[in-house]
Amino acid sequence: MSQVYELLGQDGAARAGTLRTAHGTIQTPVFMPVGTKATVKTLDPLEVRDAGAQIILSNTYHLHFRPGDELIAELGGLHEFMRWDGPILTDSGGFQVFSLRDTISKVDDEGVTFNSVYDGTPTRFTPQLAAAIQANLGSDIAMCLDQVPAADVSRRALEEAVRRTTDWARIQRNAPRAPGQLRFGISQGGIDAELRRRSVEEIAELDFDGNAIGGLAIGEDRETMFATTDAAAAMLPTHKPRYFMGIGDPEGILEVIEAGIDMFDCVLPTRTARTGSALTWEGRLNLRNARFAKDQGPLDEHCDCPACTRFTRAYIRHLVNQGEILGIKLISLHNIRFLIQLTDGARAAILNGSFASYKSSALERLLP
């Protein structure tokens, strides 16, 4: 299998490199905005691109049900369907299946049976089906279906999830894929050091195009989560991309970059925007607060996004408090741009050997 990742620089464990995909080369480390249902909420794909996004994430589970992966394939694939011409990563749907545990009726070595969150229809997800759906979608990076255990499960249940995740990964390793599609394996094991090591080693041995650390950021203690990430990342192959699934707060991004992670995603920038919160170098701002009623400054004076270069905090606060969609849109655009600028700054610091000071300075500003 050809090498798709090139390591260009390293500062401590932190890495900067490039990842080649069928729809373009990605500069890493990289934050991936989430477009679960083939849209980054409220934003046109061109706006997402202008914010600096190199790659977005969409979800296998949701697109399988609505509008249907076969329909998307018939219409030319996910890129054509949503008019995004850059790389796309598709989650396998495993997190959605197991996060909606109330819908599950059966989990076995062949797959999981659950009721659709849309209409309650009994549905079966298998590793083969997850691979086939993503082949229909035509994403650039397809994730393996894995079993995501809750943070508080017994060790026996955690061990079972590790075994099953590896077994499913073996099935998907050589499953049919879209032209040029990369496939990433996912390790499980929670914060159990022995099981995490076992899972990382088993998945790495299968020689996927990239490797992901899954089953974290689901309720465990953050300090322990970061320690687990440090250990897991250190065991992963250096010549392949590393993906931490589901982190997007500024502090968390800097921590996983420091651990040697190349890729990360989160719904945080658009989700917090829908509550009227903006990510800034002053910390998180609640624009509903009355103190912004007459504030004629930008959301963040260091940001070059349209929300910051054209509009005031007072105006955006007005939009938010009146329930205007433009308010959510502007904050979403800003939050995505903010996280991308933070990540771009980390990349530059890695390449010039100053990541430790960059992280320290950033955290001092973010957490006064």
HUGIJO-V879530 format. One line per field, one symbol per residue. psi: psi as a letter, one per 20 degrees, with the letter a starting at -180 (. if undefined). Layout:
psi: ???
This chain:
psi: pqpippphqpocipqpaqoprhkrpppqqppoqpmglkpopipqhhhgghijphqrprpggghhgoiphhggghjjrhghgjlojaqpppqiiggggihlhiiphppaihbpprppigjjppqpprhgggggghhghkrhppqqprooqqhjrrhghghghgghggghhhgigjqqrqpjpqpprpqaicjogghgggggggghhilrhrpqorjrkkirphghghgggggghhiqpijqqpppolpjqgghghghghikqhqqrqighhghhijkppprijappoiiphijhjojrrgpijqjrhhhihqrhgghgggghjkphhgggghggggggghgggghhgghhghjkkgghggggghhhhm.
